[in-house]
Every structure is written in C-alpha cells, then in structure tokens.
C-alpha cells in the first residue's frame, strides 16, 4: 500500500475545501491510501463485456416541479444582508473553475 504524502493529502483537502490540521492529515493518510488502493483493484477488473451504466438505478428521469414566483424564496434584502460580499443586487462568491 503506497502511503500518500502530506502534500497530496493537503491538495485533496484543498480541492474539497477542508482545512485539515497536521493531526487530521496523519489520521486520514491511511484511510485515503486504503481507498485509493481499493480503487486500483477495481481498475484491474476485466469489464470488456460489461454494458456501460450511466446511473446506478437504471431508469432515471428528471422530475421538475412548477415553482411560482416568490414561493419558498427568501426576500432579496435578507439574502444580501447575510452575504459576505455583494455588488448592488448580486452576491459575490468564489469562482468554482478558477485557480486560487
């Protein structure tokens, strides 16, 4: 079993936006390494004759419900009041697809 390095664990934690202490890094090192070892075993399975599955339960359909304007929504002033950063009527958040 290859043990992950501190740098690899910190990178995974950063991607998941999880602040980890040095103690937590040591705790998760073995767990994450075991998970990755198991995934490697799954990669070794011959799946040449297996039909691709796109969803575990098979027959999946989108289910939408009609939502009327103003129904089950917070007033704009309440949303903006709780926002860390805002620009006029918009909440500013961290970019999802940008590097920090």
Short mmCIF file of the C-alpha atoms (twelve columns), coordinates in Angstrom:
data_MODEL
# 
_entry.id   MODEL 
# 
loop_
_atom_site.group_PDB 
_atom_site.id 
_atom_site.type_symbol 
_atom_site.label_atom_id 
_atom_site.label_alt_id 
_atom_site.label_comp_id 
_atom_site.label_asym_id 
_atom_site.label_seq_id 
_atom_site.Cartn_x 
_atom_site.Cartn_y 
_atom_site.Cartn_z 
_atom_site.pdbx_PDB_model_num 
ATOM 1   C CA . UNK A 1   0.000   0.000  0.000   1 
ATOM 2   C CA . UNK A 2   1.527   3.321  -1.135  1 
ATOM 3   C CA . UNK A 3   1.085   5.987  1.512   1 
ATOM 4   C CA . UNK A 4   0.019   9.431  0.350   1 
ATOM 5   C CA . UNK A 5   2.349   12.316 1.107   1 
ATOM 6   C CA . UNK A 6   1.394   15.332 3.218   1 
ATOM 7   C CA . UNK A 7   1.397   17.411 0.041   1 
ATOM 8   C CA . UNK A 8   -1.047  15.026 -1.714  1 
ATOM 9   C CA . UNK A 9   -3.397  14.993 1.272   1 
ATOM 10  C CA . UNK A 10  -3.287  18.796 1.550   1 
ATOM 11  C CA . UNK A 11  -4.068  19.031 -2.183  1 
ATOM 12  C CA . UNK A 12  -7.092  16.721 -1.815  1 
ATOM 13  C CA . UNK A 13  -8.247  18.707 1.223   1 
ATOM 14  C CA . UNK A 14  -7.866  21.975 -0.685  1 
ATOM 15  C CA . UNK A 15  -9.965  20.628 -3.564  1 
ATOM 16  C CA . UNK A 16  -12.650 19.656 -1.046  1 
ATOM 17  C CA . UNK A 17  -12.190 22.984 0.769   1 
ATOM 18  C CA . UNK A 18  -11.442 21.187 4.016   1 
ATOM 19  C CA . UNK A 19  -8.987  22.811 6.401   1 
ATOM 20  C CA . UNK A 20  -7.012  19.967 7.994   1 
ATOM 21  C CA . UNK A 21  -4.688  20.049 10.982  1 
ATOM 22  C CA . UNK A 22  -1.426  18.079 10.989  1 
ATOM 23  C CA . UNK A 23  -3.102  15.549 13.312  1 
ATOM 24  C CA . UNK A 24  -6.008  15.109 10.846  1 
ATOM 25  C CA . UNK A 25  -3.567  14.648 7.955   1 
ATOM 26  C CA . UNK A 26  -1.948  11.765 9.824   1 
ATOM 27  C CA . UNK A 27  -5.377  10.317 10.658  1 
ATOM 28  C CA . UNK A 28  -6.588  10.418 7.050   1 
ATOM 29  C CA . UNK A 29  -3.314  9.293  5.428   1 
ATOM 30  C CA . UNK A 30  -4.039  5.587  5.946   1 
ATOM 31  C CA . UNK A 31  -7.745  5.910  5.184   1 
ATOM 32  C CA . UNK A 32  -7.246  7.759  1.897   1 
ATOM 33  C CA . UNK A 33  -4.421  5.443  0.878   1 
ATOM 34  C CA . UNK A 34  -6.653  2.393  1.521   1 
ATOM 35  C CA . UNK A 35  -9.455  3.905  -0.566  1 
ATOM 36  C CA . UNK A 36  -7.097  4.574  -3.478  1 
ATOM 37  C CA . UNK A 37  -5.647  1.042  -3.222  1 
ATOM 38  C CA . UNK A 38  -9.167  -0.386 -3.428  1 
ATOM 39  C CA . UNK A 39  -9.940  1.772  -6.464  1 
ATOM 40  C CA . UNK A 40  -6.797  0.419  -8.109  1 
ATOM 41  C CA . UNK A 41  -8.086  -3.134 -7.532  1 
ATOM 42  C CA . UNK A 42  -11.342 -2.152 -9.248  1 
ATOM 43  C CA . UNK A 43  -9.343  -0.846 -12.211 1 
ATOM 44  C CA . UNK A 44  -7.853  -4.337 -12.634 1 
ATOM 45  C CA . UNK A 45  -11.275 -5.976 -13.144 1 
ATOM 46  C CA . UNK A 46  -11.987 -7.079 -16.732 1 
ATOM 47  C CA . UNK A 47  -15.023 -5.094 -17.876 1 
ATOM 48  C CA . UNK A 48  -14.658 -5.686 -21.615 1 
ATOM 49  C CA . UNK A 49  -18.060 -7.418 -21.904 1 
ATOM 50  C CA . UNK A 50  -19.940 -5.195 -19.461 1 
ATOM 51  C CA . UNK A 51  -22.529 -2.783 -20.834 1 
ATOM 52  C CA . UNK A 52  -21.844 0.808  -19.684 1 
ATOM 53  C CA . UNK A 53  -24.162 2.091  -16.964 1 
ATOM 54  C CA . UNK A 54  -24.741 5.797  -16.607 1 
ATOM 55  C CA . UNK A 55  -26.769 5.666  -13.414 1 
ATOM 56  C CA . UNK A 56  -26.851 3.048  -10.684 1 
ATOM 57  C CA . UNK A 57  -30.631 2.676  -10.615 1 
ATOM 58  C CA . UNK A 58  -31.093 2.479  -14.389 1 
ATOM 59  C CA . UNK A 59  -34.292 4.208  -15.448 1 
ATOM 60  C CA . UNK A 60  -33.854 7.800  -14.335 1 
ATOM 61  C CA . UNK A 61  -35.929 10.744 -15.452 1 
ATOM 62  C CA . UNK A 62  -35.721 14.393 -14.467 1 
ATOM 63  C CA . UNK A 63  -38.504 15.403 -12.153 1 
ATOM 64  C CA . UNK A 64  -39.347 19.059 -12.166 1 
ATOM 65  C CA . UNK A 65  -41.968 20.805 -10.154 1 
ATOM 66  C CA . UNK A 66  -43.570 24.063 -11.015 1 
ATOM 67  C CA . UNK A 67  -42.405 26.907 -8.820  1 
ATOM 68  C CA . UNK A 68  -44.367 30.082 -8.670  1 
ATOM 69  C CA . UNK A 69  -42.543 33.389 -8.410  1 
ATOM 70  C CA . UNK A 70  -41.919 34.302 -4.808  1 
ATOM 71  C CA . UNK A 71  -42.891 30.881 -3.491  1 
ATOM 72  C CA . UNK A 72  -40.439 29.368 -0.985  1 
ATOM 73  C CA . UNK A 73  -37.849 32.078 -1.564  1 
ATOM 74  C CA . UNK A 74  -36.116 34.488 0.757   1 
ATOM 75  C CA . UNK A 75  -36.600 38.181 0.254   1 
ATOM 76  C CA . UNK A 76  -33.679 39.741 -1.642  1 
ATOM 77  C CA . UNK A 77  -32.829 42.067 1.252   1 
ATOM 78  C CA . UNK A 78  -32.429 39.071 3.617   1 
ATOM 79  C CA . UNK A 79  -30.136 37.255 1.192   1 
ATOM 80  C CA . UNK A 80  -27.988 40.341 0.625   1 
ATOM 81  C CA . UNK A 81  -27.886 41.092 4.345   1 
ATOM 82  C CA . UNK A 82  -26.247 37.714 5.027   1 
ATOM 83  C CA . UNK A 83  -23.810 37.829 2.089   1 
ATOM 84  C CA . UNK A 84  -20.118 38.226 2.931   1 
ATOM 85  C CA . UNK A 85  -19.547 40.109 -0.320  1 
ATOM 86  C CA . UNK A 86  -22.068 41.806 -2.571  1 
ATOM 87  C CA . UNK A 87  -22.278 44.160 -5.537  1 
ATOM 88  C CA . UNK A 88  -25.590 46.024 -5.700  1 
ATOM 89  C CA . UNK A 89  -28.207 43.249 -6.047  1 
ATOM 90  C CA . UNK A 90  -25.744 40.353 -6.518  1 
ATOM 91  C CA . UNK A 91  -23.936 38.057 -4.100  1 
ATOM 92  C CA . UNK A 92  -20.229 37.623 -4.900  1 
ATOM 93  C CA . UNK A 93  -18.827 34.122 -4.375  1 
ATOM 94  C CA . UNK A 94  -15.516 32.382 -5.014  1 
ATOM 95  C CA . UNK A 95  -15.084 31.115 -8.554  1 
ATOM 96  C CA . UNK A 96  -15.618 27.378 -8.904  1 
ATOM 97  C CA . UNK A 97  -13.494 26.897 -12.020 1 
ATOM 98  C CA . UNK A 98  -10.671 29.285 -11.172 1 
ATOM 99  C CA . UNK A 99  -7.313  28.651 -9.545  1 
ATOM 100 C CA . UNK A 100 -6.649  30.413 -6.276  1 
# 
